[in-house]
């Protein structure tokens, strides 16, 4: 099966994945995707990728400290 995606979608997908893996900052990923930070945040939301890059364990630790 061949999936046909255009160059823009490929660039956004790559930037989103690198951001999710913590290999790029939000600004770097947005620049790579050739989007504004706000538009890139929207793309992250569509892909259900957290813009906070916090793990559930980290979140639980922070909540436990309250």
CORWOGI-V458243 format. One record per run of one state. SS is the DSSP state (H for helix, E for strand, L for the rest). FROM is the first residue (numbers start at 1). TO is the last residue. Records with the same first field share a line. If there is no record, write none. Layout:
BEGIN
SS=FROM-TO  FROM-TO
END
This chain:
BEGIN
L=1-6  21-25  34-36  47-55  65-66
H=7-20  26-33  37-46  56-64
END
